[in-house]
Amino acid sequence: MEKIPFADINIRHLGIALEVKERINQIIHSSSYILGEEIDKFEEEFARYCGVKYCVGLDNGTSALELGMRALNIGKGDEVITPVNSFIASTSSISMVGAIPVWVDCDAKTYNIDPTKIENKITKKTKAIMPVHLYGQPAEMTTILEIAKKHKLHVIEDACQAHGAEYDGLRVGSFGVFAAFSFYPGKNLGAFGDAGALVTNDKQIYETVKKMRNYGQSAKYHHDFIAWNRRLDTLQAAILRVKLKYLDRWNKQRVKNAHIYNKLLKDANIIIPYHDPITIHVYHLYVIQIDGRDRLLKYLEEKGIAVGIHYPIPIHLQKAYRFVGKREGRFPISEKYAHKILSLPMYPHLSEEKIYYITEVIKAYKQKQDANNGN
Ligand SMILES: *Cc1c(COP(=O)(O)O)cnc(C)c1O
């Protein structure tokens, strides 16, 4: 068996090489490299895709979280509630605006923020709840929105792993006061470089973030406030416009692949992903849990199968957050599963044959392990 990559994001494999190259050529010949029509069109198309009014193209997903919070005037002295098991950017964006991230452990089945643990973290300083739609499955939005309404808090969606996912029939990005998307190459909708976007139904957030990304400019050389350069690159927008047309098809292929994995791993005594039936899970990652994870990881890599861990260290145990104090034992579910999770290869064009091979290797390993344990 040839080597199996973790994700396959090359245009050749996505079948879009010609279309993308043509678009890139057009942009190069147009000499319009910054903002312009290509950005406007992508923003229109992506807002429509998410079922919201506005989209602002940005340089990455972290900027979308950060600038969105700045537009809401979240800053020093404020608190934002967010899951402790996510990519660092969910939490670090809160720190970057000067606010305090208040962590919540995850639900043991979905890996998403445990909504039953949110309310007792709310204080007078709390301004927002930021759920993360982790691995491509929307967080439990009904409960989260209820809590937010009751306590008059904003809901900010970190949708960086869940392009096109749905909760109760609506696309993610349409639930919060704003949502952040990343188009990092490996995401379900990925650019060929860094890129991101903020989506919202709030006109004021939209207009503020549009200025924030462009030196605080309201008109050329008229700067309303001190700001950044955080623009989405025009070439990337052109590429994203091509890829957006295929996103639903690719997401469906991911779901199909997840179902094949589920079926093949069903009786292997391995914890497979839980799918909350109210959601459309878009399987950015296919994450299993298994004892002896580190040895299995090595074994799979020896067999030419690339795997990942998302994430090996919960955020409160990262060096960057050492200053917070109180460490091990604070978030037992996230801490425990960080030692057991393993992300298997997942991408739209992963073949059934490869999935079969991967699961056979895992099952063979598991049998050997169980035999050694005397089971
Ligand atoms: C990828 C990701 C981000 C950050 O996006 P960038 O584009 O890399 O800045 C934020 N949150 C989550 C959950 C992510 O997966």
PDBQT file of the ligand as one rigid body, heavy atoms in Angstrom, charges set to zero:
ROOT
HETATM    1  C1  LIG A 401      -7.633  26.858  12.679  1.00  0.00    +0.000 C 
HETATM    2  C2  LIG A 401      -8.315  27.328  13.899  1.00  0.00    +0.000 A 
HETATM    3  C3  LIG A 401      -8.237  28.660  14.348  1.00  0.00    +0.000 A 
HETATM    4  C4  LIG A 401      -7.286  29.671  13.779  1.00  0.00    +0.000 C 
HETATM    5  O1  LIG A 401      -7.354  29.904  12.446  1.00  0.00    +0.000 OA
HETATM    6  P1  LIG A 401      -6.070  30.523  11.676  1.00  0.00    +0.000 P 
HETATM    7  O2  LIG A 401      -6.583  30.783  10.324  1.00  0.00    +0.000 OA
HETATM    8  O3  LIG A 401      -5.004  29.483  11.722  1.00  0.00    +0.000 OA
HETATM    9  O4  LIG A 401      -5.690  31.758  12.409  1.00  0.00    +0.000 OA
HETATM   10  C5  LIG A 401      -9.018  29.037  15.421  1.00  0.00    +0.000 A 
HETATM   11  N1  LIG A 401      -9.795  28.169  16.068  1.00  0.00    +0.000 NA
HETATM   12  C6  LIG A 401      -9.875  26.868  15.694  1.00  0.00    +0.000 A 
HETATM   13  C7  LIG A 401     -10.775  25.952  16.453  1.00  0.00    +0.000 C 
HETATM   14  C8  LIG A 401      -9.120  26.412  14.618  1.00  0.00    +0.000 A 
HETATM   15  O5  LIG A 401      -9.181  25.115  14.268  1.00  0.00    +0.000 OA
ENDROOT
TORSDOF 0
